[in-house]
Amino acid sequence: MIALFTDFGLHGPYTGQMKAVLHQMAPGIPIIDLFADAPVGNPKASAYLLAVYAAWFPAGTVFLCVVDPGVGGPRPSIFLEADGRWYIGPGNGLFELVRRRARETRSWDIDWKPDRLSASFHGRDLFAPGDRPT
């Protein structure tokens, strides 16, 4: 299962565009909207909510997380495995509490870049297609 955790809000095309990419890349995998109203542009505050909500999901769940005020900036893009759950998104502090609370973690920087990478929508162009470690 893929769980979406974003600050996109409930209106607009962003969640739908990410889901379209996910359906192309991982057909048949269930996608749920965990949270679309994370504190806008605030990965530190969102980190608390993500850590609390993620605890209810089984190992193997992939969390596609986008709360990223620095999109297109120097922050890394990362994959984190924490206690058997997978997290993909910006390396801007959003996963810090998940990492601290986990018994076991591994992480990777995402070096892959798509041919078309928007300066403002890495959720659709980088994180959704990159939804697996190499």
N, C-alpha and C positions, 0 to 999 in steps of 0.2 A: 504494500500500500504506500502511496505517496500522500503526505499531508502538507498542505500549503499554509505557510505562516508569513503574512505580509502586512505592510502598512498601506496597502493600495486603497483601502476603503471598499465599500460595497457598490459603488457606482463607477461606471467607466469600463473600458475594454481590457484592462491589464490582466486580471485573473483569467479571463476567457482566452486571451492570446497565449498565456503560459500553458493553459490546459490543452490548447490546440497542438502546441509543440510536444507536450508530454504524450498525447494520444498518438502522434506520429512516431515518436521515439520508443514508446513503451505501450503498444496497444494491448488492451485487456487488463492492464494494471489499474486497480481502483485508485481514484484520486479524491481526496476529501478536502474541503475548505475548513481547516482547523481554526484559523483566525485571520481576518482581513483588516482588522482595526487595531493593529499594534500601534503603540505610540509613534506618531508620524515622525520620521527622521531621527528617531531616538533609539539606537541599538542597545544602549546600556539599560534603559527602562524595559525594553522589549525582552532582553535576556532573562529577566526574572520570570516573565509570563511564559516564555518558551520552555524554560526548565521545569516549571510546574506542570504545564500541559503535556509535555512529552512523556512524563512519567506514567501516563495512563495508556501508552501505546506499547505493543509487543516489540520484542527484538525483531529486527529486519525491516521495520518501518523506515522510510526515507522521508526526511523533513526538508522540503524545499523552502528556504527562508530568505525573504528579501525585505530588510529594513536597512536602507543604505543611502544616507545623505551624501556620501562621497562617491556615488556611482561615477565610474570613469576616472576616478582619482588613483592615488598610489596604493590604496589598500589591496591586499592580496585577495584572491578568490580561493576558497578552501572547501575541502571535504573533511569531515570529522566523523569518526566512528567512536561512539561512547556507549559502553555497555550493550553492544549489539544493535544500536540504533544508528542510523546514518543521517548526517546533516550536511547540506550543501548551501553555500551562500557566501556573502562577503566576510572577510576576516577583519571585522571592525569592532569586535567585542560582543557581537550578538550571541556567540556560542560560549562565552566565558563561564557562565554559571553551569551550563551543561557539562562543560569540561571539568570544572572544579568538583562537581557533585558525583561524577562518575567514578566507578572503581577502576575501570580500564578505558584508556583512550588511545587512539592513533589518529594522525591527521596528515593530510597532503595538501600542498598548494596545487591549484589548477593552473597548469601552464598552457593548456590547449586554448586556442582562440578560434572562433568560427570565422568563416570567410566574411560574413556580414555581422559586425558587432556595433550596435547602437551605442552612442555616447551616453544614453539615458535609460536604457532598458536591458540591463544585464540579466534580469530574471528570465526574460523570454529568449534572449540571444546566447547567453553563456551558461546560466545555471540550469535551466530546463533541459537543453540538449546534453549538457555535461553531467547528467544525473547518474553517474556511476564512476567509481574510482578506476584508475588504470594501473 
